[in-house]
Amino acid sequence: MSKARFENKTHLDPGRFRYPVTFLQEITATQADGSMIVSYSAILSTRAIREAVTKRFSPMGDIILSAGATLLNDYYYYTIRFIRNGFVPAKDMLLSTPDGIFTVNAIPELDEPANYWKLLCVKTDKIITT
């Protein structure tokens, strides 16, 4: 057994968490005539670190081209702290930021035990009113 002390190698400076983000949940309600109304409610508001994904390579390391244009124009990483109240971000969850609405594409944990999540998000064209 190693006597080395545990060291958190993914410690992030708390001062970098300054970008406000809100997680949104889609709620559908059925009316008396059978039609459905879709609305969104805020689940959690927190602060995140925002990092742009490189414009030349995809997250897997491949260059993505579609008709001569890259498809990574609006991809960003949002790093949030692990929230102890049981909230777990899910794929395809919506994220509201001052720059618009984003869809979560991937959610890797940065360390073990989980202290941070690094969310890979892409900008959507949804217009959401809460």
C-alpha positions as CSV (number, residue, x, y, z in Angstrom):
1,M,0.0,0.0,0.0
2,S,1.3,3.4,-0.9
3,K,1.7,6.0,1.8
4,A,1.6,8.8,-0.7
5,R,-0.9,11.5,0.2
6,F,-3.9,12.0,-2.2
7,E,-3.4,15.1,-4.3
8,N,-6.2,16.6,-6.4
9,K,-4.6,17.2,-9.8
10,T,-7.7,18.8,-11.3
11,H,-8.1,21.6,-8.8
12,L,-9.5,24.6,-10.6
13,D,-9.2,28.2,-9.4
14,P,-12.6,29.3,-7.9
15,G,-12.1,32.7,-9.4
16,R,-12.4,31.3,-12.9
17,F,-16.0,30.2,-12.3
18,R,-17.6,33.5,-13.4
19,Y,-19.9,32.6,-16.3
20,P,-23.5,32.2,-15.3
21,V,-25.3,29.2,-16.7
22,T,-28.8,27.8,-16.1
23,F,-29.9,24.2,-16.8
24,L,-33.4,24.0,-18.4
25,Q,-35.9,21.1,-18.3
26,E,-38.6,20.6,-21.0
27,I,-42.1,20.3,-19.6
28,T,-45.0,19.2,-21.7
29,A,-48.6,19.6,-20.6
30,T,-51.7,18.1,-22.4
31,Q,-54.6,20.4,-22.7
32,A,-58.3,19.4,-22.7
33,D,-58.5,19.4,-26.6
34,G,-55.5,17.0,-26.8
35,S,-52.9,19.5,-27.9
36,M,-49.6,19.7,-26.2
37,I,-47.9,22.8,-24.7
38,V,-44.1,22.7,-24.3
39,S,-42.5,25.0,-21.8
40,Y,-39.1,25.1,-20.1
41,S,-38.3,25.6,-16.4
42,A,-35.0,26.3,-14.8
43,I,-33.6,23.4,-12.8
44,L,-30.3,24.8,-11.5
45,S,-28.4,28.0,-11.8
46,T,-24.6,28.0,-11.2
47,R,-21.3,29.5,-12.4
48,A,-19.0,27.9,-15.0
49,I,-15.7,28.2,-16.8
50,R,-16.2,28.8,-20.5
51,E,-13.6,27.6,-23.0
52,A,-14.0,27.6,-26.8
53,V,-13.3,24.3,-28.6
54,T,-10.6,24.7,-31.1
55,K,-12.0,25.6,-34.5
56,R,-9.8,23.3,-36.5
57,F,-10.3,19.9,-34.8
58,S,-13.2,18.0,-33.4
59,P,-13.2,16.7,-29.9
60,M,-12.0,13.3,-31.3
61,G,-9.0,15.0,-33.0
62,D,-10.4,14.8,-36.6
63,I,-10.9,17.8,-38.9
64,I,-14.6,18.1,-39.7
65,L,-15.5,19.6,-43.1
66,S,-18.9,20.0,-44.6
67,A,-19.0,21.8,-48.0
68,G,-15.7,23.5,-47.1
69,A,-16.9,24.9,-43.7
70,T,-16.1,23.4,-40.3
71,L,-19.0,22.3,-38.1
72,L,-17.4,23.5,-34.9
73,N,-18.4,27.1,-35.1
74,D,-20.4,27.2,-31.9
75,Y,-18.9,24.5,-29.7
76,Y,-17.9,25.4,-26.1
77,Y,-16.7,23.6,-23.0
78,Y,-18.5,24.6,-19.8
79,T,-16.8,23.3,-16.7
80,I,-19.0,23.2,-13.6
81,R,-18.5,22.1,-10.0
82,F,-19.9,18.8,-8.8
83,I,-23.3,19.6,-7.1
84,R,-24.0,17.6,-4.0
85,N,-27.8,17.9,-4.0
86,G,-28.1,15.0,-6.5
87,F,-28.2,17.0,-9.7
88,V,-26.5,15.2,-12.6
89,P,-26.4,16.9,-16.0
90,A,-27.6,14.7,-18.9
91,K,-27.0,14.6,-22.6
92,D,-29.4,16.7,-24.7
93,M,-30.1,18.9,-21.7
94,L,-30.5,22.6,-22.5
95,L,-28.1,25.2,-21.0
96,S,-29.0,28.9,-21.0
97,T,-26.2,31.4,-21.0
98,P,-25.9,35.1,-21.7
99,D,-24.8,34.2,-25.3
100,G,-27.8,31.9,-26.1
101,I,-29.1,28.4,-25.6
102,F,-26.8,25.5,-25.8
103,T,-27.4,21.7,-26.0
104,V,-25.2,19.4,-23.9
105,N,-23.5,16.8,-26.2
106,A,-21.0,15.1,-23.8
107,I,-20.4,15.1,-20.0
108,P,-17.1,13.7,-19.0
109,E,-16.1,13.8,-15.3
110,L,-12.7,15.3,-14.8
111,D,-11.5,13.3,-11.8
112,E,-12.3,10.5,-9.4
113,P,-14.0,11.2,-7.0
114,A,-16.0,13.6,-9.2
115,N,-15.3,17.3,-8.4
116,Y,-16.0,18.8,-11.8
117,W,-17.9,18.1,-15.0
118,K,-16.7,19.4,-18.3
119,L,-19.8,19.8,-20.6
120,L,-19.3,19.9,-24.4
121,C,-22.1,22.1,-25.7
122,V,-23.2,23.3,-29.1
123,K,-25.3,26.4,-29.7
124,T,-28.9,25.7,-30.7
125,D,-31.4,27.9,-32.6
126,K,-34.3,27.3,-30.2
127,I,-36.1,30.3,-28.9
128,I,-37.0,29.7,-25.3
129,T,-39.1,31.8,-23.0
130,T,-39.2,30.7,-19.3
